[in-house]
C-alpha cells in the first residue's frame, strides 16, 4: 500500500521532463481523472458486489443500510448467507505446554466476553426465527436490492475476516493495521461450532418468502447448500395457482437451483414441490435436490419423490442426493427431459423397484440400463 501511495509522484518524475506545454499537462489531468473514476467504480464494486450476511440483527441491519444507499444498492449482485455463528472452541483458547494446557494471554482476557456474546447472539437468532422478523428484515433489504443475481447459503464456514471479528467480538479490538495474534488465527472455519435455530423454521423458508414479497426478478442462482439447518419444509411449496404463477414470473431467469429439503419426519406429498419447480423452472439448466429429516437420526431420505412430473424444457444437469427414488419416476423424468438433459447424478440415494427396494447391484444395473437407453446422457452415482 505504501508503494501505491508513492506511485503518482514517481510517474510524474518520470514523464514530467517530457511535458512541454499546457496541453500535455491538461491531457495528463484528464487521464488521471478518468483513472480516478474507473478505480472508484472498481473499489465500490469490490465492497458491495459480493456481500456476506450473518443471521444476526446487526449484520441484517447493515444489509438494509446498504440497500438504502443510492450509490451502493444497485451494485449488490451476490449474497452469501452464513447460517452459523463463529465460536472459538475452548481448545483454541489454550496451548499445550509440557503436557498441560495453559492460557494464551491474548485470549484469557476475552474468553468470558466471547462466551457471553456467543450466547447472546444465539438467543437473538432464535428470536429472529420464531418471531418472523428474519423474513421481514430480508424483505426490507431485498426490496431495494434490484440486481441480486445469486443467493447462497454458506456451506463451509469461511475464515473470519477482521470485519467479522469486529462485528461479533469487538472486545478483541482488531483495529485496522493491527496484526492478528498467531494463536487467534485459529478462530477460523476449522474452529466453528454450528449454531442452529431453536425451531423447525429455517433460513431458506424466510429467504424464499422474502424473495416473494420483494418481487426479486433477476435471480439466476439459488443454492441452499448442504447445511444441516437449511432444509426447506416440503409443505412450504404447497400453494395456490396464483402463487405458483408469481414465482414463475419472478424466476424467469433462474438457471441454477440447489435445494436441501426437509420432509419433517412424515410422508409429505411432493406434488406442491413439483408444481413449484415446474412453474419456476422455465429457464432452469441445473437442478439439484437433496433431503433431510428434522425429527429423526435415521438416514435422511424421501420415501417417494415424484420427479417425473417436473417438466423442465431447458434442463441439462440433474442431481439428486439422499433421496428415496422410484425407478419408474426416474424413467419418466429421463424420458421427459431427454431432449435437453446431458448429465444426471444420484448421490447416496435409495431405490425402489417394482419388486421392492434395490440393493447396490440392482441400483447399478438400473443406472446402466438408463445409460444404454440414452447414451447421450451421462448418468452416474
C-alpha positions, 0 to 999 in steps of 0.5 A: 500500500505504501508503494501505491501511495508513492506511485503518482509522484514517481510517474510524474518524475518520470514523464514530467521532463517530457511535458512541454506545454499546457496541453500535455499537462491538461491531457495528463489531468484528464487521464488521471481523472478518468483513472480516478473514476474507473478505480472508484467504480472498481473499489465500490464494486469490490465492497458491495458486489459480493456481500456476506450476511450473518443471521444476526440483527446487526449484520441484517441491519447493515444489509438494509443500510446498504440497500438504502444507499443510492450509490451502493444498492444497485451494485449488490449482485451476490449474497452469501448467507452464513447460517452459523455463528463463529465460536472459538472452541475452548481448545483454541483458547489454550496451548499445550505446554509440557503436557498441560494446557495453559492460557494464551494471554491474548485470549484469557482476557476475552474468553468470558466476553466471547462466551457471553456474546456467543450466547447472546447472539444465539438467543437473538437468532432464535428470536429472529426465527420464531418471531418472523422478523428474519423474513421481514428484515430480508424483505426490507433489504431485498426490496431495494436490492434490484440486481441480486443475481445469486443467493447462497447459503454458506456451506463451509464456514469461511475464515473470519475476516477482521470485519467479522471479528469486529462485528461479533467480538469487538472486545478483541479490538482488531483495529485496522493495521493491527496484526492478528495474534498467531494463536487467534488465527485459529478462530477460523472455519476449522474452529466453528461450532454450528449454531442452529435455530431453536425451531423447525423454521429455517433460513431458506423458508424466510429467504424464499418468502422474502424473495416473494414479497420483494418481487426479486426478478433477476435471480439466476442462482439459488443454492441452499447448500448442504447445511444441516439447518437449511432444509426447506419444509416440503409443505412450504411449496404447497400453494395456490395457482396464483402463487405458483404463477408469481414465482414463475414470473419472478424466476424467469431467469433462474438457471441454477437451483440447489435445494436441501429439503426437509420432509419433517419426519412424515410422508409429505406429498411432493406434488406442491414441490413439483408444481413449484419447480415446474412453474419456476423452472422455465429457464432452469439448466441445473437442478439439484435436490437433496433431503433431510429429516428434522425429527429423526437420526435415521438416514435422511431420505424421501420415501417417494419423490415424484420427479417425473412430473417436473417438466423442465424444457431447458434442463441439462444437469440433474442431481439428486442426493439422499433421496428415496427414488422410484425407478419408474419416476426416474424413467419418466423424468429421463424420458421427459427431459431427454431432449435437453438433459446431458448429465444426471447424478444420484448421490447416496440415494435409495431405490425402489423397484417394482419388486421392492427396494434395490440393493447396490447391484440392482441400483447399478444395473438400473443406472446402466440400463438408463445409460444404454437407453440414452447414451447421450446422457451421462448418468452416474452415482 
